[in-house]
Amino acid sequence: MTIEWSWISDHAGDLTTLTLSHLQAALSAVLFGLLISLPLAVFAHRIKPLRGFLLGLSNVLFTIPSIAVFVLLLPVSGLTRTTTVIGLTIYTLVVLLRNTVEGLDSVPAKTKEAAQAMGTRPLRTLLTVELPLALPVIMAGVRIATVMSISLVSVATYIGDGGLGQLFTDGFQRNFPTPVVVGVVLTLLLALIADTLLVAVQYVLTPWTRLQHSKRERA
Protein backbone atom coordinates (compact mmCIF):
# COMPACT_ATOMS: atom_id res chain seq x y z
CA MET A 1 0.00 0.00 0.00
CA THR A 2 1.52 3.28 -1.14
CA ILE A 3 0.80 6.60 0.58
CA GLU A 4 0.86 9.67 -1.65
CA TRP A 5 2.31 12.32 0.66
CA SER A 6 1.68 15.05 -1.88
CA TRP A 7 -2.07 14.41 -1.53
CA ILE A 8 -1.83 15.24 2.20
CA SER A 9 -0.12 18.59 1.62
CA ASP A 10 -2.47 19.46 -1.24
CA HIS A 11 -5.52 18.83 0.97
CA ALA A 12 -4.20 20.29 4.25
CA GLY A 13 -7.02 22.83 4.40
CA ASP A 14 -9.73 20.22 3.87
CA LEU A 15 -8.14 17.92 6.45
CA THR A 16 -8.13 20.72 9.02
CA THR A 17 -11.79 21.49 8.35
CA LEU A 18 -12.80 17.84 8.61
CA THR A 19 -10.78 17.36 11.80
CA LEU A 20 -12.40 20.37 13.49
CA SER A 21 -15.84 19.24 12.33
CA HIS A 22 -15.17 15.74 13.68
CA LEU A 23 -14.03 17.09 17.05
CA GLN A 24 -16.95 19.51 17.32
CA ALA A 25 -19.49 16.72 16.81
CA ALA A 26 -17.83 14.43 19.36
CA LEU A 27 -17.40 17.08 22.06
CA SER A 28 -20.93 18.41 21.57
CA ALA A 29 -22.29 14.92 22.17
CA VAL A 30 -20.25 14.50 25.37
CA LEU A 31 -21.33 17.92 26.63
CA PHE A 32 -25.01 17.22 26.03
CA GLY A 33 -24.57 13.75 27.48
CA LEU A 34 -23.19 15.28 30.68
CA LEU A 35 -25.98 17.83 30.91
CA ILE A 36 -28.55 15.04 30.63
CA SER A 37 -26.82 12.35 32.68
CA LEU A 38 -25.89 14.46 35.73
CA PRO A 39 -29.45 15.26 36.89
CA LEU A 40 -30.65 11.78 35.90
CA ALA A 41 -27.82 10.21 37.90
CA VAL A 42 -28.72 12.28 40.96
CA PHE A 43 -32.33 11.08 40.74
CA ALA A 44 -31.17 7.49 40.19
CA HIS A 45 -28.85 7.74 43.19
CA ARG A 46 -31.55 9.20 45.43
CA ILE A 47 -34.50 7.08 44.20
CA LYS A 48 -33.46 3.43 44.05
CA PRO A 49 -36.43 2.12 41.97
CA LEU A 50 -35.66 4.77 39.36
CA ARG A 51 -32.04 3.64 39.22
CA GLY A 52 -32.79 0.27 37.65
CA PHE A 53 -35.16 1.78 35.10
CA LEU A 54 -32.78 4.51 33.92
CA LEU A 55 -29.72 2.27 33.74
CA GLY A 56 -31.71 -0.42 31.99
CA LEU A 57 -33.09 2.07 29.47
CA SER A 58 -29.63 3.42 28.70
CA ASN A 59 -28.36 -0.13 28.17
CA VAL A 60 -31.19 -0.87 25.74
CA LEU A 61 -30.46 2.29 23.75
CA PHE A 62 -26.79 1.31 23.59
CA THR A 63 -27.66 -2.00 21.93
CA ILE A 64 -29.24 -0.25 18.92
CA PRO A 65 -26.75 -0.17 16.00
CA SER A 66 -25.40 3.33 15.42
CA ILE A 67 -26.47 3.43 11.77
CA ALA A 68 -30.01 2.47 12.80
CA VAL A 69 -30.08 5.31 15.33
CA PHE A 70 -29.10 7.86 12.68
CA VAL A 71 -31.68 6.47 10.24
CA LEU A 72 -34.43 6.60 12.87
CA LEU A 73 -33.58 10.23 13.60
CA LEU A 74 -33.70 11.31 9.95
CA PRO A 75 -37.47 12.00 9.88
CA VAL A 76 -37.05 14.20 12.96
CA SER A 77 -33.88 16.20 12.32
CA GLY A 78 -33.00 15.37 8.71
CA LEU A 79 -29.55 15.20 7.12
CA THR A 80 -28.02 17.66 9.57
CA ARG A 81 -25.33 17.88 12.23
CA THR A 82 -28.16 17.78 14.77
CA THR A 83 -28.86 14.16 13.82
CA THR A 84 -25.21 13.28 14.34
CA VAL A 85 -25.02 14.94 17.75
CA ILE A 86 -28.29 13.43 19.00
CA GLY A 87 -27.22 9.95 17.91
CA LEU A 88 -23.83 10.27 19.57
CA THR A 89 -25.37 11.73 22.73
CA ILE A 90 -27.54 8.64 23.09
CA TYR A 91 -24.41 6.47 23.12
CA THR A 92 -22.60 8.65 25.66
CA LEU A 93 -25.48 8.38 28.12
CA VAL A 94 -24.93 4.71 28.92
CA VAL A 95 -21.35 5.43 30.05
CA LEU A 96 -21.87 8.83 31.66
CA LEU A 97 -25.04 7.87 33.52
CA ARG A 98 -23.61 4.67 34.98
CA ASN A 99 -20.29 6.24 35.99
CA THR A 100 -21.98 9.23 37.60
CA VAL A 101 -24.29 6.98 39.62
CA GLU A 102 -21.35 4.81 40.69
CA GLY A 103 -19.35 7.92 41.56
CA LEU A 104 -22.13 9.22 43.80
CA ASP A 105 -22.50 5.77 45.36
CA SER A 106 -18.78 5.78 46.21
CA VAL A 107 -19.05 8.87 48.43
CA PRO A 108 -18.79 7.68 52.07
CA ALA A 109 -22.03 7.98 54.01
CA LYS A 110 -20.13 9.42 56.98
CA THR A 111 -18.90 12.29 54.84
CA LYS A 112 -22.44 13.21 53.81
CA GLU A 113 -23.66 12.84 57.37
CA ALA A 114 -20.90 15.17 58.58
CA ALA A 115 -21.93 17.79 56.04
CA GLN A 116 -25.57 17.50 57.11
CA ALA A 117 -24.59 17.74 60.77
CA MET A 118 -22.90 21.05 59.98
CA GLY A 119 -26.20 22.35 58.65
CA THR A 120 -25.34 22.07 54.96
CA ARG A 121 -28.41 21.86 52.79
CA PRO A 122 -28.86 18.87 50.43
CA LEU A 123 -28.20 20.84 47.24
CA ARG A 124 -25.04 22.39 48.64
CA THR A 125 -23.91 18.98 49.94
CA LEU A 126 -24.38 17.61 46.43
CA LEU A 127 -22.44 20.42 44.77
CA THR A 128 -19.63 20.86 47.29
CA VAL A 129 -19.19 17.35 48.73
CA GLU A 130 -20.74 14.55 46.68
CA LEU A 131 -19.95 15.63 43.12
CA PRO A 132 -16.33 16.66 43.87
CA LEU A 133 -15.65 13.33 45.60
CA ALA A 134 -17.36 11.46 42.76
CA LEU A 135 -15.36 13.39 40.16
CA PRO A 136 -12.63 10.76 39.54
CA VAL A 137 -15.24 8.13 38.63
CA ILE A 138 -17.25 10.64 36.59
CA MET A 139 -14.14 11.75 34.71
CA ALA A 140 -13.33 8.13 33.89
CA GLY A 141 -16.73 7.97 32.22
CA VAL A 142 -16.14 11.24 30.41
CA ARG A 143 -12.86 9.90 29.02
CA ILE A 144 -14.51 6.72 27.76
CA ALA A 145 -17.46 8.63 26.30
CA THR A 146 -15.17 11.10 24.54
CA VAL A 147 -13.00 8.44 22.91
CA MET A 148 -16.11 6.47 21.95
CA SER A 149 -17.76 9.54 20.40
CA ILE A 150 -14.64 10.39 18.41
CA SER A 151 -14.63 6.88 16.97
CA LEU A 152 -18.38 6.88 16.21
CA VAL A 153 -18.53 10.23 14.41
CA SER A 154 -17.30 8.52 11.25
CA VAL A 155 -20.45 6.40 11.11
CA ALA A 156 -22.45 9.58 10.43
CA THR A 157 -20.87 9.61 6.96
CA TYR A 158 -23.85 7.49 5.90
CA ILE A 159 -26.15 10.49 6.49
CA GLY A 160 -23.86 13.01 4.81
CA ASP A 161 -21.90 14.08 7.89
CA GLY A 162 -19.14 12.15 9.66
CA GLY A 163 -16.15 14.49 9.78
CA LEU A 164 -13.05 12.45 9.07
CA GLY A 165 -15.28 9.54 8.09
CA GLN A 166 -15.71 11.24 4.74
CA LEU A 167 -12.08 10.34 4.03
CA PHE A 168 -12.91 6.66 4.47
CA THR A 169 -15.81 6.89 2.02
CA ASP A 170 -13.72 8.81 -0.49
CA GLY A 171 -10.81 6.38 -0.27
CA PHE A 172 -12.96 3.25 -0.58
CA GLN A 173 -15.00 4.59 -3.49
CA ARG A 174 -11.89 5.51 -5.46
CA ASN A 175 -9.81 2.53 -4.27
CA PHE A 176 -7.32 5.12 -3.04
CA PRO A 177 -5.83 4.17 0.36
CA THR A 178 -4.22 7.51 1.27
CA PRO A 179 -7.40 9.25 2.55
CA VAL A 180 -8.33 6.13 4.52
CA VAL A 181 -4.96 5.93 6.25
CA VAL A 182 -4.95 9.67 6.96
CA GLY A 183 -8.48 9.46 8.37
CA VAL A 184 -7.54 6.60 10.68
CA VAL A 185 -4.38 8.34 11.91
CA LEU A 186 -6.15 11.66 12.55
CA THR A 187 -8.99 9.92 14.39
CA LEU A 188 -6.52 8.08 16.62
CA LEU A 189 -4.60 11.30 17.27
CA LEU A 190 -7.82 13.13 18.20
CA ALA A 191 -8.76 10.39 20.65
CA LEU A 192 -5.27 10.32 22.19
CA ILE A 193 -5.02 14.11 22.55
CA ALA A 194 -8.55 14.41 23.96
CA ASP A 195 -7.91 11.65 26.52
CA THR A 196 -4.60 13.22 27.57
CA LEU A 197 -6.24 16.62 28.04
CA LEU A 198 -9.02 15.10 30.13
CA VAL A 199 -6.45 13.38 32.36
CA ALA A 200 -4.83 16.79 32.86
CA VAL A 201 -8.20 18.36 33.68
CA GLN A 202 -8.90 15.65 36.24
CA TYR A 203 -5.45 16.18 37.75
CA VAL A 204 -6.16 19.89 38.22
CA LEU A 205 -9.71 19.42 39.54
CA THR A 206 -8.85 16.73 42.11
CA PRO A 207 -5.89 18.02 44.15
CA TRP A 208 -6.89 15.91 47.17
CA THR A 209 -6.14 12.71 45.26
CA ARG A 210 -2.56 13.90 44.80
CA LEU A 211 -2.26 14.57 48.53
CA GLN A 212 -3.58 11.10 49.36
CA HIS A 213 -1.13 9.54 46.89
CA SER A 214 1.83 11.44 48.38
CA LYS A 215 0.80 10.41 51.91
CA ARG A 216 0.69 6.75 50.86
CA GLU A 217 4.14 7.07 49.31
CA ARG A 218 5.57 8.56 52.52
CA ALA A 219 4.00 5.80 54.58
C-alpha positions as CSV (number, residue, x, y, z in Angstrom):
1,M,0.0,0.0,0.0
2,T,1.5,3.3,-1.1
3,I,0.8,6.6,0.6
4,E,0.9,9.7,-1.7
5,W,2.3,12.3,0.7
6,S,1.7,15.1,-1.9
7,W,-2.1,14.4,-1.5
8,I,-1.8,15.2,2.2
9,S,-0.1,18.6,1.6
10,D,-2.5,19.5,-1.2
11,H,-5.5,18.8,1.0
12,A,-4.2,20.3,4.2
13,G,-7.0,22.8,4.4
14,D,-9.7,20.2,3.9
15,L,-8.1,17.9,6.5
16,T,-8.1,20.7,9.0
17,T,-11.8,21.5,8.3
18,L,-12.8,17.8,8.6
19,T,-10.8,17.4,11.8
20,L,-12.4,20.4,13.5
21,S,-15.8,19.2,12.3
22,H,-15.2,15.7,13.7
23,L,-14.0,17.1,17.0
24,Q,-17.0,19.5,17.3
25,A,-19.5,16.7,16.8
26,A,-17.8,14.4,19.4
27,L,-17.4,17.1,22.1
28,S,-20.9,18.4,21.6
29,A,-22.3,14.9,22.2
30,V,-20.3,14.5,25.4
31,L,-21.3,17.9,26.6
32,F,-25.0,17.2,26.0
33,G,-24.6,13.7,27.5
34,L,-23.2,15.3,30.7
35,L,-26.0,17.8,30.9
36,I,-28.5,15.0,30.6
37,S,-26.8,12.3,32.7
38,L,-25.9,14.5,35.7
39,P,-29.4,15.3,36.9
40,L,-30.7,11.8,35.9
41,A,-27.8,10.2,37.9
42,V,-28.7,12.3,41.0
43,F,-32.3,11.1,40.7
44,A,-31.2,7.5,40.2
45,H,-28.9,7.7,43.2
46,R,-31.6,9.2,45.4
47,I,-34.5,7.1,44.2
48,K,-33.5,3.4,44.1
49,P,-36.4,2.1,42.0
50,L,-35.7,4.8,39.4
51,R,-32.0,3.6,39.2
52,G,-32.8,0.3,37.7
53,F,-35.2,1.8,35.1
54,L,-32.8,4.5,33.9
55,L,-29.7,2.3,33.7
56,G,-31.7,-0.4,32.0
57,L,-33.1,2.1,29.5
58,S,-29.6,3.4,28.7
59,N,-28.4,-0.1,28.2
60,V,-31.2,-0.9,25.7
61,L,-30.5,2.3,23.8
62,F,-26.8,1.3,23.6
63,T,-27.7,-2.0,21.9
64,I,-29.2,-0.3,18.9
65,P,-26.8,-0.2,16.0
66,S,-25.4,3.3,15.4
67,I,-26.5,3.4,11.8
68,A,-30.0,2.5,12.8
69,V,-30.1,5.3,15.3
70,F,-29.1,7.9,12.7
71,V,-31.7,6.5,10.2
72,L,-34.4,6.6,12.9
73,L,-33.6,10.2,13.6
74,L,-33.7,11.3,9.9
75,P,-37.5,12.0,9.9
76,V,-37.1,14.2,13.0
77,S,-33.9,16.2,12.3
78,G,-33.0,15.4,8.7
79,L,-29.6,15.2,7.1
80,T,-28.0,17.7,9.6
81,R,-25.3,17.9,12.2
82,T,-28.2,17.8,14.8
83,T,-28.9,14.2,13.8
84,T,-25.2,13.3,14.3
85,V,-25.0,14.9,17.8
86,I,-28.3,13.4,19.0
87,G,-27.2,10.0,17.9
88,L,-23.8,10.3,19.6
89,T,-25.4,11.7,22.7
90,I,-27.5,8.6,23.1
91,Y,-24.4,6.5,23.1
92,T,-22.6,8.7,25.7
93,L,-25.5,8.4,28.1
94,V,-24.9,4.7,28.9
95,V,-21.3,5.4,30.0
96,L,-21.9,8.8,31.7
97,L,-25.0,7.9,33.5
98,R,-23.6,4.7,35.0
99,N,-20.3,6.2,36.0
100,T,-22.0,9.2,37.6
101,V,-24.3,7.0,39.6
102,E,-21.4,4.8,40.7
103,G,-19.3,7.9,41.6
104,L,-22.1,9.2,43.8
105,D,-22.5,5.8,45.4
106,S,-18.8,5.8,46.2
107,V,-19.1,8.9,48.4
108,P,-18.8,7.7,52.1
109,A,-22.0,8.0,54.0
110,K,-20.1,9.4,57.0
111,T,-18.9,12.3,54.8
112,K,-22.4,13.2,53.8
113,E,-23.7,12.8,57.4
114,A,-20.9,15.2,58.6
115,A,-21.9,17.8,56.0
116,Q,-25.6,17.5,57.1
117,A,-24.6,17.7,60.8
118,M,-22.9,21.1,60.0
119,G,-26.2,22.3,58.6
120,T,-25.3,22.1,55.0
121,R,-28.4,21.9,52.8
122,P,-28.9,18.9,50.4
123,L,-28.2,20.8,47.2
124,R,-25.0,22.4,48.6
125,T,-23.9,19.0,49.9
126,L,-24.4,17.6,46.4
127,L,-22.4,20.4,44.8
128,T,-19.6,20.9,47.3
129,V,-19.2,17.4,48.7
130,E,-20.7,14.6,46.7
131,L,-19.9,15.6,43.1
132,P,-16.3,16.7,43.9
133,L,-15.6,13.3,45.6
134,A,-17.4,11.5,42.8
135,L,-15.4,13.4,40.2
136,P,-12.6,10.8,39.5
137,V,-15.2,8.1,38.6
138,I,-17.3,10.6,36.6
139,M,-14.1,11.7,34.7
140,A,-13.3,8.1,33.9
141,G,-16.7,8.0,32.2
142,V,-16.1,11.2,30.4
143,R,-12.9,9.9,29.0
144,I,-14.5,6.7,27.8
145,A,-17.5,8.6,26.3
146,T,-15.2,11.1,24.5
147,V,-13.0,8.4,22.9
148,M,-16.1,6.5,22.0
149,S,-17.8,9.5,20.4
150,I,-14.6,10.4,18.4
151,S,-14.6,6.9,17.0
152,L,-18.4,6.9,16.2
153,V,-18.5,10.2,14.4
154,S,-17.3,8.5,11.3
155,V,-20.5,6.4,11.1
156,A,-22.4,9.6,10.4
157,T,-20.9,9.6,7.0
158,Y,-23.8,7.5,5.9
159,I,-26.1,10.5,6.5
160,G,-23.9,13.0,4.8
161,D,-21.9,14.1,7.9
162,G,-19.1,12.1,9.7
163,G,-16.2,14.5,9.8
164,L,-13.1,12.5,9.1
165,G,-15.3,9.5,8.1
166,Q,-15.7,11.2,4.7
167,L,-12.1,10.3,4.0
168,F,-12.9,6.7,4.5
169,T,-15.8,6.9,2.0
170,D,-13.7,8.8,-0.5
171,G,-10.8,6.4,-0.3
172,F,-13.0,3.2,-0.6
173,Q,-15.0,4.6,-3.5
174,R,-11.9,5.5,-5.5
175,N,-9.8,2.5,-4.3
176,F,-7.3,5.1,-3.0
177,P,-5.8,4.2,0.4
178,T,-4.2,7.5,1.3
179,P,-7.4,9.2,2.6
180,V,-8.3,6.1,4.5
181,V,-5.0,5.9,6.3
182,V,-4.9,9.7,7.0
183,G,-8.5,9.5,8.4
184,V,-7.5,6.6,10.7
185,V,-4.4,8.3,11.9
186,L,-6.1,11.7,12.5
187,T,-9.0,9.9,14.4
188,L,-6.5,8.1,16.6
189,L,-4.6,11.3,17.3
190,L,-7.8,13.1,18.2
191,A,-8.8,10.4,20.7
192,L,-5.3,10.3,22.2
193,I,-5.0,14.1,22.5
194,A,-8.5,14.4,24.0
195,D,-7.9,11.7,26.5
196,T,-4.6,13.2,27.6
197,L,-6.2,16.6,28.0
198,L,-9.0,15.1,30.1
199,V,-6.4,13.4,32.4
200,A,-4.8,16.8,32.9
201,V,-8.2,18.4,33.7
202,Q,-8.9,15.7,36.2
203,Y,-5.4,16.2,37.7
204,V,-6.2,19.9,38.2
205,L,-9.7,19.4,39.5
206,T,-8.9,16.7,42.1
207,P,-5.9,18.0,44.1
208,W,-6.9,15.9,47.2
209,T,-6.1,12.7,45.3
210,R,-2.6,13.9,44.8
211,L,-2.3,14.6,48.5
212,Q,-3.6,11.1,49.4
213,H,-1.1,9.5,46.9
214,S,1.8,11.4,48.4
215,K,0.8,10.4,51.9
216,R,0.7,6.8,50.9
217,E,4.1,7.1,49.3
218,R,5.6,8.6,52.5
219,A,4.0,5.8,54.6
